[in-house]
């Protein structure tokens, strides 16, 4: 440089050098400090003799090593950390300018300018930004910074990582990665926000990943700046990967739908009861069972309004008990009001699904099943069974008396006859007192017989009422009643009924009792056999204007020895039997002017047969 | 009463059977006892001989009332006296309609039973006599020639010899000869007796 030669001497040069207000260092081409002016010495805290020969990088930072100090064009080094002699540091920019000296090696002049407070603020900002970015990324969110004007899109590493792009992939623009199906929705959301209609930009959409697949993201963003005309300039926001939670939600929804479908397919209604708000949501099926339309029972009603007044307290107690932890499941059978005001029997089942504060039940979900038909049938059958049992008891008492009367009459007859015989054998001159004694015995036997007769006629008059009865109806009804017993004993009951039989003249309850006894007898007879357990009940019209009924079992049959006394009271082959059943049966049949007997079943087992005359005109004129 | 009269007793109760049998024997008749009707039916000879049947109504196997029906088919003469601990009105009515002599409720007055048994024996004796008589007449009728039968029919119809002769296309004298033969063969002492024997027989059929 020619002006250097203008200086008279090195001293002149030094004076200028030292007078420069900016810290300035003179460096050799290989990066050693040749000299430093006063300002530089003050800044770095060295004496002049100390600083000479030091590596410039020691003071100016390592960046200085990488530049050509004697390049033609002056070099501006970015802000770097400079080090003082005492080890403290500061930030400063450095400008390096070549000094050419004819005949001598070129030198470089390094001009140092502290960046000072202004730079420190930026640093703090950057640090703050780093912190929140760290916080966001630590939470798994990707951060983006979108310049809407230039369409530059800055993404945080986490953002890239979520989508599977490596750090160098260029031109990643979120709005180009959106799934085509989601575009309209997302941009609609965005526009609404930018127009100021929503306080926050929020959206859920799919973005294409590096592997070509799509992932679900939830976006949140906020505008950072607009220009003077209000045009949006820059937006900052986050993307969160929600693929997994969405999948779980969908799985859940699908399983809920399956569950609901399964229940409703079975005809059950569903209910969902929020115990905190009291709100009860009912499925369409629920409403349909009770005859309500889809829009009925929508809001603001409670269980009590549906419950039958008689059932309200009981049902509520069941709910309370369950909610208090009485069992694993709520199960209640109750009547509920239908839309038309009638009541239907339903079965409620439910379970607590959610617990709220203090672990109190917060939500119950359950089903409602229509059991009206079952209940009605049960009721009918219970009623009929009850009647039958009652009739059975009465008949049993009467028939027992009747059966006993017959059996008592036999010994009474013998007593009477033998005492009469005794009298006759005494001849014309009997010993004193013996004749009178025998006469008393004979009289008392007659008296006892009279008592027995009176008991029988009293019992019978009170209970039997004769009317035309269809024996086939009796058999059919009793088979139905015995169905459960038969089922339990594994017995198949077969009916072979001759159709269109004329009625018999009979007492329906007694005939019920008779047929029932024979059926039960047959079922019990087969309890211990291994072979096919079949009970056949047949009816047929006989030529002598009577109807025959056969009840055949395939049990072990009746031995001759047993048969002789089979119908006598208190004779039984059963371990726990009383021995009245068949005696009563026979009495019933005979009360109907018929006969009951037993034969061997050709196929094995016993066949009980009875005949009763068919009803004739005028047959009711008795007693 | 003769020592040949036979009474059959059927009752499934041994003591009743025994006592009834012993009582009836005091009448001086023979008694045979059976525990069931089937046993009695098997004893055909006794059935034919019996002058009275005493049957319990209710017994294992065949009951008394059914027995009554069977006996009718077997043409047994002996009237039946039912004894029953269990007779209700329809049962009694049925038995009596079918021709029972009586229906006694157990225990019964033994004298009533003995009276009925005696009556039954008398009835069956009469029936038997009548049957013998009918059999005799039938046997005598069987000895008549076809022509004699023709003449007999005319006599019983109340026609005179002359008319019978015209009907049959024979002479009066021949009719008179036949008539004498008929009286002889039928052991008839008079015309009236002859007509009575034949009409009784016809009524019996």
Interface residues (C-beta under 8 A of the other chain):
Chain A: X402 X405 X406 X407 X408 X409 X410 X411 X412 X413 X414 X415 X416 X417 X418 X420 X421 X424 X442 X445 X446 X448 X449 X452 X453 X460 X563 X564 X566 X567 X586 X590 X591 X593 X595 X597 X619 X622 X623
Chain B: X13 X15 X16 X18 X19 X20 X22 X23 X26 X58 X60 X61 X63 X66 X83 X85 X86 X88 X89 X90 X91 X94 X105 X106 X107 X108 X109 X110 X111
